[in-house]
Amino acid sequence: MADNHTDVKSKLNQGVVIFVLLAFLTFVEYIIAITNQSLLLLSIIAVVKAGMVLYYYMHIYKLGELNDDLPHSSKEWKTTTNRVGFWLFILSDSFLFAGLLVTRFNLLGFTRPDLEQILGLAVTAVLLVSSFFMNRAETLMKAGDTKGFLISSGITTLLGIGFLVGVVGVEWQHAPFSVGDNAASGVFFMLTGMHAFHVLTGVIFLLVVINNARKGVYSPENYWPVEAATVYWHFVDVVWIFFYPALYLIGKLA
């Protein structure tokens, strides 16, 4: 029992360390953008941040746990195959966002729209904090702490809604253009709109999982839907890790 408590505490502390590193790197991104505009440094930081989220928050290494020797009727085998299937969906969705990034640079080159820098940094911070609480929620559910899961996942949901309000309710209203004005407006509304749609989907996903958790559906031995919701939420975070510099930081003002 004591060993299990120590393991949970260690994983929660690891989540804090990763969050602090992500927050620091995001601040460094912002400083680079307003000083020397180094595309190489901004790209390296984005890749490092995405790698940290993929490994420590999304647990991509779990894909290696697939074991065909397990009985195909067992819960362990079903979970591992569900995991592979879900990651294939994540991979396919990644091509959509990659295509949007290519479109951004094809249409705008190394220029960027004149967006509110502080607002962009603020909504990015909100999303990073939401990922921290989602990691915490998954860790607590795996440890059998349903109450802790409900609190942390509830905070994640509220932060996700806050992100949507910041982007759609505030940023869209303060953008220096309207839909269809020019290439920059098309890029901005397409990237932020598609990402906001995925955040909204994630919020709905979380609400369903939270409702099931309230009913006692999940346990440390049966929490795959929680893991799936967690991976999806962090995936949305990874996408924004690249969209944020692409929209707000890289290039000269158009």
N, C-alpha and C positions, 0 to 999 in steps of 0.2 A: 504493500500500500504506500509506504514511504517512498519507494523507488518510483512508483507511478506519479506521485505528487511532484517529485523532483524533476521527472521527465517533462511533465506538463509545464512546470515553471520555467524550465530551460527553453522549451519551444516558444513560450510567451515572450521570454527575454530576447530570444533570437528575432522574433517579429519586431520588437522595439528597435533593435540594432539596425535591421534592414530598413525600417521606416526612417530612422535618423539619417542613414546613408543616402536614401532616396531624396529626402528633403534637402540635404546638403548639396547633392549633385544638381538638384533643380535650381537652387539658389546660384550655384556656380554657372549654370546655363544662362541664367538671367544676367549675371554680371558680364559674362563673355559677350552676350548679345548687345549690351549697351556700351561695350568698350571696343573690342577688336573684331567682332563679327566673324570669328574663325569658323568656317563651315566644317573643317576637319574635327576640331575640338567638340563642336556641338553634336556632330554625328557620332563621335566616339562615346560621349556621355550618354546619348540616347540609347545606343546599343548596350552599354554597360548597365544602365538602369533596367532595360527590358530583360537582359539576362538575369539580373538579380530577382526580378519579379517572377520570371519563368521558373527559376530553380527553387527559390525559397518560399514563394507564396503560392505558385501554381503546382509545385512538386512534379515537374515534368519527368523526373527520374522514375516516378512510379510506373511509367509505361514499360519499364524493364521488368516489372513484376509478373507479367503474363506467363503462366505456367500451364502448358497443355497436359501435364501429367495429372492435374487436378480433375476430379470428376466434373463433367460438364453440367451436372445438376446442382453442384455446390454453389453456395453464395459467393465464395471467394472467386471462383472462375467467372461467374456472371458479372461480378464487380469489375474484374480486370478487363473483360471484353467490353463492358459498357464504357469503361474509361478510354479504351482505344477508339471506340466509335465516336465518343464525344470529342476527343482530340482531333479526329479526322474532320469533324464538323468545324472545329476551331480553325484548323488548317485551311479548309475551303473558304471560310469567312475571311481569313487573312488575305486571300488573293483579292477580294473586293477592296479592302482598305489599301493594299499595296497599289492597286490600280488607281485609286483616288490620289495617292501620293505621287505617282508618276504623272498623272494629269496635272496636278498642282505645279510641278516643275516644268512640264511641257508648256503650259499656258503662261506661267508667270516668270519662269527662269529663276534668276537670283534677285528678284524683287519680291516685296511682300506688301500686303494691304496695311493701311495706317490704322491699326486696331489699338484698343486700350490695353497697354502693357500691364498695368496693375491689375486690371480685371482678369486678364488672361492668367497671370500668376496666381490670383486668388482662386479661380475655379480649378486650376491645376492642383493647388494645395488641398482643396476640398476633396478632390478625387483621390489623392494620395492618402489622406487621412482615412477615407472610406475603405481603402484597401487594407490599411493597418487593422481596422476594426473587423473587416471580413476575415482576415487571417486569424485574428484572435477568436472570432466566433467559431470557425472550423476547429481550431485547437481545443476549445472548451467542449464542443459537442463530442469530439473524439474521446474526450476524457469523461464523458457522461454528465457534464454540467449543463443541463438544458436551460436553466435560468440564465447562466452566464451567456450562453449562445443567444438566447432571445434578446438580451440587452445589447450585446455587441452587434448582432445582425440588424436589430432595430435602429441602432445609431448609423450603421452602414446605409440602410434604406433612406433615412432622413438626409444624410449627406448626399446620396445620389439624387434625391429630389432637389436639394439645394444646388447641386451642380446644374441640373436641368434649368432651374430658375435663373441661375447666373448666366448660362449660355443663351437659352431661348428667350427668357423673359427680360434680360438686361442687355447682354452683348448684341443680340440681334437688333434691339431697339437703338443702340448707340453706334452701330456700324456706319461707316462713312458712305454707304451706298445701299441701294435697295436690290431686291431680287431681279436679275436680268439686266442690271445697269452695264456691266462689263465683265471681262474674264475674271477679275479679282472677286467680284461679287458672286459669280457662279461657283468659283473654287471655295470661297468661304462658306457659303450656305450649303453646298453639297457636303463638304467635309464635316462641318459642325452638325448639320442636320442628320447625316447618316450615323454619326457617332452618338448624337442625342437619342436617336431611335434605339440604338443598342443599349444605352443606359436605361431608357424607359423599359425595354424588355428585361433588363437585369433587375430593375426594381420590382416588376411584376413577378419574376422568377423568385425573388427573395420573399415577397409577400406570401406566395404559395408555400414556400418552405417553412417560413415562420409560423404560418397557420397550422401546418402539419406537426411542427415541433411542439406547439402548444397542446396538441392532442396526444402527445407522447408517441408519435409514430417512429421517431428515430432513437437509436441507441449507439453506444460505441461499436457494436458489432454490425449495425445496419444504419449507415448514414451516407450512403452514396449520393442521394439527391443534394445533401448539404455540400459534399465535395464538388459536385457538378456546378452548383450555383456559385461556389467559391471560385472555381476555375474560370467560369464565364465572367464573373465580376472583375477578376484580375486581368483577363484578356482585354476587357474594355479599357482598363487602366493602361495596359501595354500599348494599345492603339493610340491613346492620348499622349503617351510618352513621345511618340513620333509626330503626331498631329500638332502638338503644342509648339515645338520649335519650327515646324514647317510653316505654320500660320503666323506666329508671333515673333519669332527670333531670327530666322535665316533670311538674309538678303537685305538690300536697301529698300527704303520706302518707294513705292511705285509713284 
